[in-house]
Structures are given as structure tokens and as C-alpha cells.
């Protein structure tokens, strides 16, 4: 019972970490595209 609860908690934690990493990567990519576009303009 306790082990199953622990495993579920770990799965949720891993899911949250994956979402945060994905979000950070997406923000970095959008920033990269903005920078690229601004460099072309100059």
C-alpha cells in the first residue's frame, strides 16, 4: 500500500518536472526565434 503511494507520488513528480522542462525549453526556443528575427532586421 505505502509503496504504491510512493510510486504514484514519484510519477506525479516526474510528470511535473517534465512539464517544467518542456515549458522552459519552449520559452527558450521562442526567445531564440525572436532574437533570430531581430538580427535579420538589422
N, C-alpha and C positions, 0 to 999 in steps of 0.2 A: 504493500500500500504506500509506504513512505517513499520507496524507490521510484514508483510510478509517478508520484507527485513531483519528485526531484527531476525526473526526466522531462516531464511536461514543462517545468519551470525553465530548464536548460533550453528546450526547444523554443520557447517563447523568447528567451534572452537572445538566442542565436538569430531568430527572425527579426527582432528589434535591431540588433547590430547590423544585420544585412540591409535593412531598410535605411538605416542611418548612413551606412557606407554608400549605398546606391544614391541617396539624396545628395550627399557631399560630392560624389562623382558627377552627378548631373549638373550641380551648380558649377563645378569646376569646368565642365565641358561648355556650358552656356557662356561662362566668363571668357573661355578660350575663343569661342566663336565671336564674341563681341570685340575682343582685342584684335582678332584677325581682320574683322570688318573695318575697324578704325584704322588699322595700319594700311589697308588698301586705299582708304580715302585720302590719306596724306600724299 
